[in-house]
Amino acid sequence: MALPDSWLEGDHEIPVGARTLDAVHTPGHTPGHFVFADRGDGLLFAGDHVLPTITPSIGFTFPPTPQPLGDFMASLTKVRALPDLRILPAHGPVAPSSHARVDALLVHHEHRLEQCLAALAGGPLTSAQVAGHLGWTRHEHPYDDLDPFSRGMAAMETKAHLELLVARGQATRSEDADGVVTFAAAG
């Protein structure tokens, strides 16, 4: 896999014919993700950042970043500060309100953080073990019912949630001599 020759940095205004698009840097799903806001027509070309029915994968990127979920949630807050726009996503149907969807995504991830912390109440666990305590997809499938690839994605996303709990001081992270990382509830 080849890396990009260069990365865009920061937010930009891009003239496109008679329009101006606001290119808004929204890391989280991927480090170089951007959304494009057309304020004049009330549109948000949201890519994978704001999806109408699912949350994008978090924590499964190259190059890896230390706080993909923290980055994603900060980027959601940044998009929430824009006017309320109609969402044109990379996947799924057009959605009428960026504000409503961003609010729902932030609530979802805060709830998921609470679920991860609750799973740690019984003692230190790996991210895959914590993922086993959670429901997956919109249908809340058990972790063990997922295919191997989806279990890997679920474990990586859970790790992103656990790393954010560590950054918030709500959990601790340990790594043993074999490189196995476990998390525990703080104090």
C-alpha positions as CSV (number, residue, x, y, z in Angstrom):
1,M,0.0,0.0,0.0
2,A,1.4,3.4,-1.0
3,L,1.0,6.4,1.3
4,P,-0.2,9.7,-0.1
5,D,2.5,12.1,-1.5
6,S,1.2,14.9,0.7
7,W,-1.6,15.5,3.2
8,L,-3.9,18.4,3.3
9,E,-3.6,20.3,6.6
10,G,-6.2,22.3,8.3
11,D,-9.4,23.8,7.0
12,H,-9.7,25.4,3.6
13,E,-12.1,27.3,1.4
14,I,-12.3,25.8,-2.1
15,P,-13.9,27.8,-4.9
16,V,-15.9,25.5,-7.2
17,G,-17.5,27.5,-10.0
18,A,-19.9,29.9,-8.4
19,R,-19.8,28.0,-5.1
20,T,-17.4,28.0,-2.2
21,L,-16.9,24.7,-0.3
22,D,-15.6,24.7,3.2
23,A,-13.1,21.8,3.4
24,V,-13.2,20.9,7.1
25,H,-10.5,18.5,8.4
26,T,-12.3,15.8,10.4
27,P,-9.8,13.2,11.6
28,G,-11.1,10.1,13.5
29,H,-12.3,7.6,11.0
30,T,-9.0,8.2,9.2
31,P,-6.3,10.8,10.0
32,G,-6.7,12.7,6.7
33,H,-10.5,12.7,6.4
34,F,-12.3,15.9,5.3
35,V,-15.9,16.9,4.9
36,F,-17.1,19.6,2.5
37,A,-19.7,22.1,3.5
38,D,-21.7,24.0,0.9
39,R,-23.3,26.5,3.2
40,G,-25.1,28.3,0.2
41,D,-27.0,25.2,-0.7
42,G,-27.2,23.8,2.9
43,L,-25.3,20.6,2.0
44,L,-22.6,18.6,3.9
45,F,-20.6,16.2,1.7
46,A,-19.9,14.1,4.7
47,G,-17.8,11.2,3.4
48,D,-17.5,8.5,6.1
49,H,-17.5,11.1,8.9
50,V,-21.2,11.5,9.5
51,L,-23.2,8.5,8.3
52,P,-27.0,8.5,8.6
53,T,-27.5,5.0,10.0
54,I,-24.2,3.7,11.3
55,T,-21.0,5.0,12.9
56,P,-17.8,4.7,10.8
57,S,-15.1,2.3,11.9
58,I,-12.8,3.9,14.5
59,G,-9.2,2.8,15.3
60,F,-8.5,0.7,12.2
61,T,-6.3,3.1,10.2
62,F,-2.8,3.4,8.8
63,P,-0.9,5.2,10.0
64,P,-2.3,4.5,13.5
65,T,-3.1,7.5,15.7
66,P,-3.0,7.6,19.5
67,Q,-6.6,8.8,20.1
68,P,-8.8,8.0,17.0
69,L,-12.0,8.1,19.0
70,G,-11.0,11.4,20.7
71,D,-10.2,12.8,17.3
72,F,-13.5,11.6,15.9
73,M,-15.6,13.0,18.7
74,A,-13.7,16.4,18.5
75,S,-14.3,16.4,14.7
76,L,-18.0,15.7,15.3
77,T,-18.1,18.7,17.6
78,K,-16.4,20.8,14.9
79,V,-19.0,19.7,12.4
80,R,-21.8,20.5,14.9
81,A,-20.5,24.1,15.0
82,L,-21.4,24.5,11.3
83,P,-24.9,25.4,10.3
84,D,-27.4,22.6,10.2
85,L,-26.9,21.0,6.8
86,R,-28.4,18.1,4.8
87,I,-26.0,15.1,4.9
88,L,-24.8,13.6,1.6
89,P,-22.8,10.6,3.0
90,A,-20.4,8.1,1.4
91,H,-22.8,5.3,2.5
92,G,-26.5,5.3,3.1
93,P,-29.4,7.6,2.4
94,V,-29.3,11.4,2.4
95,A,-30.2,12.6,5.9
96,P,-31.9,15.9,6.7
97,S,-29.9,17.3,9.7
98,S,-26.2,17.2,10.4
99,H,-27.0,18.6,13.9
100,A,-29.4,15.8,14.8
101,R,-27.1,13.0,13.5
102,V,-23.9,14.5,15.1
103,D,-25.8,14.7,18.4
104,A,-26.9,11.0,18.1
105,L,-23.4,9.9,17.2
106,L,-21.9,11.7,20.3
107,V,-24.6,10.2,22.5
108,H,-23.8,6.7,21.0
109,H,-20.1,7.0,21.7
110,E,-20.6,8.3,25.3
111,H,-22.9,5.4,25.9
112,R,-20.3,3.0,24.5
113,L,-17.7,4.5,26.7
114,E,-20.0,3.8,29.7
115,Q,-20.5,0.2,28.6
116,C,-16.7,-0.3,28.2
117,L,-16.1,1.1,31.7
118,A,-18.8,-1.2,33.1
119,A,-17.2,-4.2,31.5
120,L,-13.9,-3.3,33.3
121,A,-15.6,-3.4,36.7
122,G,-14.7,-7.1,37.0
123,G,-11.0,-6.6,36.5
124,P,-8.5,-6.1,33.8
125,L,-9.5,-7.1,30.3
126,T,-8.1,-6.9,26.7
127,S,-10.0,-4.9,24.2
128,A,-11.3,-8.1,22.6
129,Q,-12.6,-9.3,26.0
130,V,-14.4,-6.0,26.5
131,A,-15.8,-6.2,23.0
132,G,-17.3,-9.5,24.1
133,H,-19.4,-7.6,26.6
134,L,-20.9,-5.3,24.0
135,G,-23.6,-5.7,21.3
136,W,-22.5,-5.1,17.7
137,T,-24.2,-3.5,14.6
138,R,-27.5,-1.8,14.9
139,H,-29.0,-5.2,15.8
140,E,-26.7,-5.7,18.9
141,H,-25.3,-9.0,17.7
142,P,-23.0,-10.8,20.2
143,Y,-19.3,-10.4,19.5
144,D,-18.9,-14.2,19.2
145,D,-21.5,-14.3,16.4
146,L,-19.5,-11.9,14.2
147,D,-17.2,-13.1,11.5
148,P,-13.4,-13.0,12.2
149,F,-12.9,-9.7,10.3
150,S,-15.8,-8.0,12.0
151,R,-14.5,-9.3,15.4
152,G,-11.2,-7.7,14.6
153,M,-12.8,-4.4,13.7
154,A,-14.9,-4.6,16.9
155,A,-11.9,-5.2,19.0
156,M,-10.0,-2.2,17.4
157,E,-13.0,0.1,17.9
158,T,-13.3,-1.1,21.5
159,K,-9.6,-0.4,22.0
160,A,-10.2,3.2,20.7
161,H,-12.9,3.6,23.4
162,L,-10.7,2.2,26.1
163,E,-7.8,4.4,25.1
164,L,-10.1,7.4,25.4
165,L,-11.1,6.2,28.9
166,V,-7.4,6.1,29.8
167,A,-6.9,9.6,28.4
168,R,-9.9,10.8,30.5
169,G,-8.4,9.2,33.6
170,Q,-11.2,6.7,34.0
171,A,-9.2,3.6,33.1
172,T,-5.6,2.4,33.1
173,R,-3.6,0.6,30.5
174,S,-1.0,-2.1,31.1
175,E,1.2,-4.1,28.7
176,D,2.8,-7.4,29.8
177,A,6.2,-8.8,28.7
178,D,4.5,-10.5,25.7
179,G,2.9,-7.3,24.5
180,V,-0.6,-8.1,25.6
181,V,-2.4,-4.9,26.5
182,T,-5.1,-4.9,29.2
183,F,-7.3,-2.2,30.6
184,A,-8.7,-1.7,34.1
185,A,-11.1,0.8,35.7
186,A,-9.1,3.6,37.4
187,G,-8.8,3.8,41.2
